[in-house]
Amino acid sequence: MRAPWTSSKVSLAYCVILLLFSLPAIFLTRERIQPIPKEIIEPLPVPEAVPDFASIVDVKEKKESFFDYIEPYVDEVNEDIIRQRARLISIREKVGSKQDLLAADLRYLSTLAEQYELETDDVTNLEFLGVLLRRVDKIPASLALAQAANESAWGTSRFAQDGNNFFGQWCYSDGCGLIPIRRREGATHEVRSFDSVKDSVQAYIHNLNTFPSYQMLRRIRQQLRRQDQAVDGFSLADGLESYSSRGLDYIDEVQTMIYTNNLLARDNPEL
């Protein structure tokens, strides 16, 4: 007659059975956590550095390289604005013909009013929509490229290279940008830093489309629209007197750059 199992034998048998039942789960788990082959892991995108324009010796090549680099960013921002403008015109036509607006239309008008820094108690007021439409419009590439070249010394300035700032925009909080080496005593401004070149272009265009000092520029643009003429940078430059302390001399400088570099040819007629 066999002796009864001892408690140790029972424990051993239980462990063996538990191990046998656990083996499939162990193998499945190992299969699930197999490392992903290195060749199919996509690397994180690396921010694009601003080209070293100072290293380009040939002047013509440097200019073309600079314009070719900045222009796509200007066109991209303008395309977004023109889409906004088209929808705004459509909504304004509804208001003018006494059609009921959708809730989405009203929300869109409120969003645009906030984005373009206009206050109103009635987003459906035709006068307000006219002022808003004056702001929601493009800045032609010819003007943006000339100012970018002027303000950034053809992309070679410290502010362009280290802060993606091609338009000389200032800011006034500590750490918001780079401190100018020749900043006068007592001044607190910095030259604003941007995460990308596109951010710099967006801020520049937004500035011209909203800041009170550039009302003349916006009215010139509006008048060109009403006369069914092309919105060109040479004409709009007349509204830049407040952009620089050089005033009229700055306007003349920008217009000369537009003319001598044939920048009007870079204005996109479809925008």
C-alpha positions, 0 to 999 in steps of 0.5 A: 500500500502506497504512503499518502502524499506529504504536504511538500509533494503536494506543493511540488506537484502544484508548482509543476502544474502551474508552470505547465499552464503558464508556458503558453502565456509566457511565450505569448508575452515574449512574442508581444514584446519583441523589439521593433526592428531598427529599420522600420522605426521612423526618426523624430523630425529634426528642425530645419536650420536656417541656411548659412547665407553668409557663406554664399559668396556670389551676390546674385546666388545669395539673393536668389537663395534667400528669396527662394527660401522665404517665399514658400512660407509667405505663400503658405500663410497667404493661402490660409488667409485667402481661404479665410477671406473667401469664407468671410465674403460668402458670409457677408453676402448672406448678411447683405441679402438678408439670409439667415446665418448658420450657427457655424457662420456666427462662430466663424465670424467671432473667431475671425474677430478675435484673431484679427483683434476687432471688438464688436457687439454684433458680428453681423453688422455690415460696417463691422464686416467691412472693417474685418474684410479690410484686415483679412487679406494677403501681404504680397510676397514682393513686400514680405521678401523685400522687408525680410531681406532688409530687416535680416541683412539677407538672412545673415543677422543673429536674430534670423540665424538664432531666433528665426526672426526675419522681420525685426519684430520686438517683444517686451517680456524677459526672455522672449527673444534676443537682446540687441547688442546696441540696445540703448540704456534703459530700453527693455525690448528684445528681438523676438525669437520664433520656433520656426520661420513660418511663425515669424512670417505669420507674426509679421503678416498679422502685425501688418493686418492688425496694428493701428499704425498700418491702417494706411497700408490696409486702405491702400490694399482695399482700394486696389481691390475695389479698382480690381487691380493687383495687390502689389508690394510696391504700392503697399509699401507706401503704408509702412512709414511707422515700420521703421524710425527711418520713416519715408527713407525706409519706404524708399529703401523697400520699394527700391529693393522690390524694383531692383530685384524684380520681386513683383514677378514673385507675387502670386496672382492667384492669391 
